[in-house]
Amino acid sequence: MAYIKSRKHGIARPATTAMGLALASLTGHAAEPATAVAAAESQTALPAVSVQAAPQRAADYKAEALSSPKFTQPLVNTTQTVSVIKEQVIKEQAATTLTEALRNVAGVGTFYAGENGNTSTGDAVYMRGFDSSSSIYVDGIRDLGSISRDTFNIDQIEVIKGPAGTDYGRSAPTGSINLVTKQANLSDSFDASVGLGTGSYKRATVDWNKALTGYEGAAFRLNLLAQDAGVDGRHEVENKRFGIAPSLALGLNTPTRVFLNLLHVEQDNVPDGGVLTIGMPGYSSPDPSGRPFLSSAGRVDTSNFYGTRSDHDDVKADMATVRVEHDFAPGTTLRNTTRWGRTTQDYLLSSFMAAGSGTNQILTPNAADPSTWTAVRNINFKDQVNKILTNQTNLTTAVATGAIRHELSLGLELTREEQVAYTHAVIGTAPRVSVYYPDSSVSVLSSRTGAYNEGSTDTWSVYAFDTVKLGEQWQVNAGLRYDRYSTDFKAVSAAGATTTDLDKSGDLVNWKLGALYKPTPDGSVYVNYALSQQPPGGATFLSATASNANNPNLDPQKAKTAEVGAKWEFFAKRLLLAGAIFRTDIENEVVTNSDGTIDQTGKKRVEGVELSATGQLTPTWSVIAGYTVQDTKVLKGANVAQNGSDELTYTPRDSFSLWTTWQAPYGITLGGGARYSGGLKRGTDGAVGTPNYTESYWVWDAMAGYKISRNVDIQLNVYNLFDKDYVAAINKSGYRYFPGTPRSARVTANFHF
């Protein structure tokens, strides 16, 4: 802090005002203040003038509410475990995909690498013990297709844990993920970024928003993306993307508003089939009597690429959304949303098989020369088109009856989802691949066989949510949803004859009930109980396999969740702390009995504790952190883990995530984080000799930013700071895994106008 005081000078000068002194000081002209102060000796002494720059403030990580009108209360009064990842966190971490952003939510991730030679594609997210890939939504509408979603047009990501059937209808039993897109607003801004990094990372984005003069409440926004990048630590894997997302808003700040959003994304990727687990802890020879040397074989290079030059993952995604809102009165709003979406995926992955007998095992013609060891290539195809057409109408209103106040959300949804998938076959035989020295210069020829399958699901739904406020301290909330669904599926053979024709229709009733007590205005204690159901074909489409949960002869899977928790705001509501104890029981699991019969007597349980902190600890210090411990088990039915335990697979028992930043002086931002994941149990499928589980790990990240000027800042992100070697995901048979990203870095320049 600098002070300017009157002092003696030899020559008197004309006097000047205190305001003039302050302005002179701020403009940096040292001679003028000195001269003016000298003259002040013959005048009245001036008071001290303090010149101090405005302090930098911490980033705002705390969301106040969810975007969906189905949630009528702020987060502190929402009786469910919810995590919100805001755009600021995504930018600070330079996270480019949904799966990268989800690292901020403990216990949520892409832990499953697929079954046998098939690799999970896109955002294969596991949450609380179950695959939640079918429960990903964009602005509250289901987003179809097994693709990797980019963050360039995302304002925030909302992760809701626990049954989401009342909110969205048929869904995964343990939660949902909603991506909130950027919307046009009445500000004028232009933001752009250019990033370079290891792994041949190159990325550029533009976010331009303009209020349209001459049109009341009109604004236009445009988001652009271009990326060409490899994957750190992985040879030849590529992620190329282009995206454009225009948004037009009309009638902002008026009773009637219209939003038109378009999205077009293209991806030209080289997919990753993973790495052999040979040489990893827990690996032994599948047939030790014949090839005991495999148990002591060296570990393969984690950068090995086992694909071919024919491998590709080409995606096109288009989405058009129109939303109309009208305020009838304060607190009463009618919303209608119509969306059409289409996603196409053309995918070929040359993976490998390295378990079992015969051609599926590792061949070792010369035991003493590992360069001769080979594995069979397994060629995976996905030639698929997904479409969705939906219209959703929602009314929110509030009604007071004496001391009791009802806050209501009522809705009607009509949706049609379609999928068609074409079968491909390899022409000839794909060459085997070397275990230690894979050659990707070979090609794989393939073509459509003429066989295909197609399916559709029509759903109409009505729902009602009511939050009843009994004075200032007590609330009771209830939700009820009814779905009428009809699913059709047809598989056609290569000869053109219909080989399978299946259908399933039925009714679903999902509900939740909660009670909340507010001992103070800043905190709440709550209990909640919910039922969610997923019918056959709810996640994908129907199957003729008797033991498959998508067989139309089976009943819907049911998930019942009880949760007790508390949420509290601190530091003038800048920080939200939350904690909950939960238990989820999943019923109607398919069980194959010893005599070969099928029934639905299976039952699984996930229970645990969730803790989180989001917001500002001080005006310059922000944090988003979470910890979860999960106890999972099969209560009834066959165990699903290869190690023989009754635990569920691909679910870490303990998980922790932390990201924090400090706004230092002189335009400097310092940040960092840590991620911990407990070990994963893999599935059982008869494979022996391969690892049954993965080990736990810690990963540390760091960030430093510098504000060059009001318009330009630059940031450096370093991931896996201590270069930890870890397994990020493992396949069902255990012979294939995805290595965690090694130490890597990205530099991003951000421009603001």
Secondary structure as UniProt FT lines:
FT   STRAND          2..4
FT   HELIX           18..27
FT   HELIX           31..39
FT   HELIX           40..42
FT   STRAND          49..51
FT   TURN            69..70
FT   HELIX           75..77
FT   STRAND          82..86
FT   HELIX           87..92
FT   TURN            93..94
FT   HELIX           98..101
FT   HELIX           102..104
FT   TURN            106..107
FT   STRAND          108..109
FT   TURN            116..117
FT   STRAND          126..127
FT   TURN            128..129
FT   STRAND          130..131
FT   HELIX           133..135
FT   STRAND          136..138
FT   TURN            139..140
FT   STRAND          141..142
FT   TURN            152..153
FT   STRAND          154..161
FT   HELIX           165..168
FT   TURN            173..174
FT   STRAND          175..181
FT   STRAND          189..197
FT   TURN            198..200
FT   STRAND          201..211
FT   TURN            213..214
FT   TURN            216..217
FT   STRAND          219..231
FT   TURN            232..233
FT   STRAND          234..250
FT   TURN            252..253
FT   STRAND          256..270
FT   STRAND          275..276
FT   TURN            278..279
FT   TURN            281..282
FT   TURN            288..290
FT   HELIX           292..296
FT   TURN            302..303
FT   TURN            309..310
FT   STRAND          312..329
FT   TURN            330..331
FT   STRAND          332..353
FT   HELIX           358..360
FT   TURN            367..368
FT   HELIX           370..372
FT   STRAND          374..401
FT   TURN            402..403
FT   STRAND          404..426
FT   STRAND          433..434
FT   STRAND          446..470
FT   TURN            471..473
FT   STRAND          474..492
FT   TURN            494..495
FT   STRAND          498..517
FT   TURN            521..522
FT   STRAND          523..534
FT   TURN            536..537
FT   TURN            546..547
FT   TURN            549..550
FT   TURN            552..553
FT   STRAND          557..570
FT   TURN            571..574
FT   STRAND          575..592
FT   TURN            594..595
FT   STRAND          598..618
FT   TURN            619..620
FT   STRAND          621..636
FT   TURN            642..643
FT   STRAND          654..663
FT   TURN            666..667
FT   STRAND          668..677
FT   STRAND          697..707
FT   STRAND          712..719
FT   TURN            721..722
FT   STRAND          727..730
FT   TURN            732..733
FT   STRAND          736..739
FT   STRAND          744..752
//
